[in-house]
Amino acid sequence: IQNLQKQMDDLQKQFPSWEEVKGQFSDSWSSLEDAVSLDNIQKQLDEAKKTGNSTLQELQKQYDSLSASIDLGSIQDQATSTWEDLQSKGVPLPNLTSVEGWVNNAADTIGDAAGNAADAVGSAVNSA
């Protein structure tokens, strides 16, 4: 968690206009959150398939439900278009590829922490 907080602090220093950008995405913020959630569930689902984790069926249900309710390609296209429009207006934004890499790294860190917590709970329940 401390590593993630440091990454967040560093990104906020590099990207001081983040609140303005979030405001520009306000109409689609919920869709963006859904897209990130879908990506996180996909990663958890892939890991569960590899390890035979007992959460596989629940993750598959979550993935199927969320993927049926959103158009991921459209969300990505809209976000990219908005980002490029902001850059063309002179809003100081980092390169989209570097932000994507940071977000993926942060999502992996959070996913690992959640997986470790789930494993610890499962172990505690099984040993009780």
C-alpha positions as CSV (number, residue, x, y, z in Angstrom):
1,I,0.0,0.0,0.0
2,Q,2.9,2.4,0.8
3,N,4.4,1.7,-2.6
4,L,1.1,2.4,-4.3
5,Q,0.7,5.7,-2.3
6,K,4.2,6.8,-3.3
7,Q,3.4,6.1,-7.0
8,M,0.2,8.1,-6.6
9,D,2.1,11.0,-5.0
10,D,4.7,10.9,-7.8
11,L,2.1,10.9,-10.5
12,Q,0.2,13.8,-8.9
13,K,3.5,15.8,-8.9
14,Q,4.0,15.0,-12.5
15,F,0.4,15.6,-13.4
16,P,-0.8,18.6,-11.4
17,S,-3.9,19.2,-13.6
18,W,-5.4,15.8,-12.9
19,E,-8.5,17.3,-11.3
20,E,-9.2,19.3,-14.5
21,V,-8.7,16.2,-16.6
22,K,-11.1,14.2,-14.4
23,G,-13.6,17.0,-14.9
24,Q,-13.3,16.7,-18.6
25,F,-14.1,13.0,-18.3
26,S,-17.0,13.6,-15.9
27,D,-19.6,12.5,-18.4
28,S,-17.9,9.2,-19.0
29,W,-16.3,8.6,-15.6
30,S,-18.6,5.8,-14.7
31,S,-17.9,4.0,-17.9
32,L,-14.2,4.4,-17.4
33,E,-14.5,2.9,-14.0
34,D,-16.4,0.0,-15.5
35,A,-13.7,-0.5,-18.1
36,V,-11.0,-0.6,-15.4
37,S,-13.1,-3.0,-13.3
38,L,-13.5,-5.3,-16.3
39,D,-9.8,-5.3,-17.0
40,N,-9.1,-6.1,-13.3
41,I,-11.6,-8.9,-13.3
42,Q,-10.1,-10.3,-16.5
43,K,-6.6,-10.3,-14.9
44,Q,-8.0,-12.0,-11.7
45,L,-9.9,-14.5,-13.9
46,D,-6.8,-15.4,-15.9
47,E,-4.8,-15.9,-12.6
48,A,-7.6,-18.0,-11.1
49,K,-7.6,-20.2,-14.3
50,K,-3.9,-20.7,-13.9
51,T,-4.0,-21.6,-10.2
52,G,-7.4,-23.3,-10.0
53,N,-8.5,-20.7,-7.5
54,S,-12.0,-21.4,-5.9
55,T,-13.1,-17.9,-7.0
56,L,-13.1,-18.8,-10.7
57,Q,-16.8,-19.3,-11.1
58,E,-17.7,-16.1,-9.3
59,L,-15.1,-14.1,-11.3
60,Q,-16.5,-15.5,-14.5
61,K,-20.0,-14.4,-13.5
62,Q,-18.7,-10.9,-12.7
63,Y,-16.8,-10.7,-15.9
64,D,-19.7,-12.0,-18.1
65,S,-22.2,-9.6,-16.4
66,L,-20.0,-6.5,-16.7
67,S,-18.7,-7.3,-20.2
68,A,-22.3,-7.7,-21.4
69,S,-23.2,-4.2,-20.1
70,I,-20.4,-2.1,-21.6
71,D,-18.9,-1.5,-25.0
72,L,-15.2,-1.6,-24.1
73,G,-14.0,-0.5,-27.5
74,S,-16.3,2.5,-27.5
75,I,-15.1,3.5,-24.1
76,Q,-11.5,3.3,-25.1
77,D,-12.1,5.3,-28.3
78,Q,-14.0,8.0,-26.4
79,A,-11.3,8.3,-23.7
80,T,-8.5,8.4,-26.3
81,S,-10.3,11.1,-28.3
82,T,-10.9,13.2,-25.2
83,W,-7.3,12.9,-24.1
84,E,-6.0,13.9,-27.6
85,D,-8.5,16.8,-27.6
86,L,-7.2,18.0,-24.3
87,Q,-3.6,17.8,-25.5
88,S,-4.4,19.8,-28.6
89,K,-5.9,22.5,-26.4
90,G,-2.6,22.7,-24.5
91,V,-3.6,21.0,-21.3
92,P,-0.3,19.6,-19.9
93,L,-0.9,15.9,-20.0
94,P,1.6,13.0,-19.9
95,N,2.0,10.7,-22.8
96,L,-1.0,8.4,-22.8
97,T,1.2,5.3,-23.1
98,S,3.1,6.2,-19.9
99,V,-0.1,6.8,-18.0
100,E,-1.5,3.4,-19.3
101,G,1.7,1.7,-18.1
102,W,1.4,3.3,-14.6
103,V,-2.3,2.4,-14.3
104,N,-1.6,-1.2,-15.3
105,N,1.2,-1.4,-12.7
106,A,-1.0,0.1,-10.0
107,A,-3.9,-2.3,-11.0
108,D,-1.5,-5.2,-10.8
109,T,-0.2,-4.1,-7.3
110,I,-3.8,-3.7,-6.1
111,G,-4.8,-7.1,-7.6
112,D,-1.8,-8.8,-6.0
113,A,-2.7,-7.3,-2.6
114,A,-6.4,-8.3,-2.9
115,G,-5.3,-11.8,-4.0
116,N,-3.0,-12.2,-1.0
117,A,-5.7,-11.0,1.3
118,A,-8.2,-13.5,-0.2
119,D,-5.7,-16.3,0.2
120,A,-5.0,-15.4,3.8
121,V,-8.7,-15.4,4.6
122,G,-9.2,-18.7,2.8
123,S,-6.3,-20.2,4.7
124,A,-7.7,-19.0,8.0
125,V,-11.2,-20.3,7.2
126,N,-9.8,-23.7,6.2
127,S,-7.6,-24.1,9.3
128,A,-10.5,-23.1,11.7
